[in-house]
Amino acid sequence: MAQVERVEPPVRQARYPGVRLQVLSAVESLADREHQERVWVRRELPHPDEVVPLRRLGEVFGLLVDELGDEPDEVYLADPRWEEVVNRSAEALAVMRANESTLPMDLSDS
């Protein structure tokens, strides 16, 4: 009798759904040589007006990551500084979304 291959059931709920988007973004960067030259080597950003809001976000979020490290998500969300991370993220996102139409590639399906 032929050996039957065991098929695993489909995943019903991703444990870390945001990780797939992060991996997708990283793979897109690795697949685009022009992007690598422009962003990694020449340090050019698509829109200079994105720098300030991203730095502001990095100031508060970086501090939390440095202090909380590998703590569970619940610890981050309970930290009183998390609200500022949310606010600064929203500011950076608004600027980045406003610039989407002028990006050299269509990121709307990512």
C-alpha positions as CSV (number, residue, x, y, z in Angstrom):
1,M,0.0,0.0,0.0
2,A,1.3,3.5,-0.9
3,Q,2.4,5.7,2.0
4,V,-0.1,8.6,2.6
5,E,1.4,12.0,3.2
6,R,-0.1,13.7,6.3
7,V,-1.6,17.1,5.6
8,E,-1.7,19.6,8.4
9,P,-4.9,21.5,9.0
10,P,-5.0,25.1,7.8
11,V,-3.9,27.8,10.3
12,R,-7.0,29.4,11.7
13,Q,-5.5,32.3,13.4
14,A,-2.0,33.7,13.0
15,R,-0.2,34.1,16.3
16,Y,1.7,37.2,15.1
17,P,-0.3,38.6,12.2
18,G,1.9,41.7,11.8
19,V,5.1,39.7,11.4
20,R,4.0,38.6,7.9
21,L,3.8,42.2,6.8
22,Q,7.2,42.9,8.2
23,V,8.7,39.9,6.4
24,L,7.0,41.0,3.2
25,S,8.5,44.4,3.5
26,A,11.9,43.0,4.1
27,V,11.7,40.6,1.2
28,E,10.5,43.5,-1.1
29,S,13.6,45.5,-0.1
30,L,15.9,42.5,-0.8
31,A,14.3,42.0,-4.2
32,D,14.8,45.6,-5.3
33,R,18.4,46.5,-6.2
34,E,17.5,50.1,-7.0
35,H,15.9,50.5,-3.6
36,Q,19.0,49.0,-1.9
37,E,21.3,51.5,-3.7
38,R,19.0,54.5,-3.0
39,V,18.0,53.8,0.6
40,W,20.8,51.6,2.0
41,V,23.8,53.1,0.3
42,R,22.9,56.7,-0.5
43,R,20.5,57.0,2.5
44,E,17.9,58.7,0.3
45,L,14.4,58.7,1.6
46,P,11.4,58.9,-0.7
47,H,10.2,62.1,1.0
48,P,12.4,64.3,3.3
49,D,9.3,65.5,5.1
50,E,8.9,62.0,6.6
51,V,12.2,62.2,8.6
52,V,11.0,64.5,11.4
53,P,7.8,62.5,12.3
54,L,9.7,59.2,12.1
55,R,12.5,60.6,14.4
56,R,9.9,61.8,16.8
57,L,8.3,58.4,16.9
58,G,11.7,56.8,17.3
59,E,12.5,58.9,20.3
60,V,9.6,57.6,22.4
61,F,9.3,54.1,20.9
62,G,13.0,53.5,21.1
63,L,13.1,54.4,24.7
64,L,10.3,52.0,25.5
65,V,12.0,49.2,23.6
66,D,15.3,49.9,25.4
67,E,13.6,49.8,28.8
68,L,11.0,47.1,28.3
69,G,12.9,44.8,25.9
70,D,11.2,41.4,25.4
71,E,8.3,42.1,27.7
72,P,4.9,40.9,26.5
73,D,2.8,43.2,24.4
74,E,0.5,43.7,27.3
75,V,3.3,45.4,29.3
76,Y,3.9,47.8,26.4
77,L,0.2,48.6,26.1
78,A,-0.1,49.2,29.8
79,D,2.8,51.6,29.9
80,P,1.6,55.2,30.3
81,R,4.0,56.3,27.5
82,W,2.3,54.0,25.0
83,E,-0.3,56.7,24.2
84,E,2.5,58.9,22.9
85,V,3.8,56.1,20.7
86,V,0.3,55.8,19.2
87,N,0.0,59.6,18.7
88,R,3.4,59.9,17.1
89,S,2.8,56.8,14.9
90,A,-0.4,58.4,13.7
91,E,1.5,61.6,12.8
92,A,4.2,59.7,10.9
93,L,1.6,57.6,9.1
94,A,-0.4,60.6,8.0
95,V,2.7,62.1,6.4
96,M,3.7,58.8,4.8
97,R,0.2,58.2,3.4
98,A,0.1,61.7,2.0
99,N,3.3,60.9,0.1
100,E,2.2,57.4,-1.2
101,S,1.0,58.7,-4.6
102,T,4.5,59.9,-5.4
103,L,6.4,56.8,-4.5
104,P,8.4,55.2,-7.3
105,M,6.4,51.9,-6.8
106,D,2.9,51.0,-5.9
107,L,2.8,49.9,-2.2
108,S,-1.0,49.9,-1.9
109,D,-1.2,46.0,-2.3
110,S,1.4,45.4,0.4
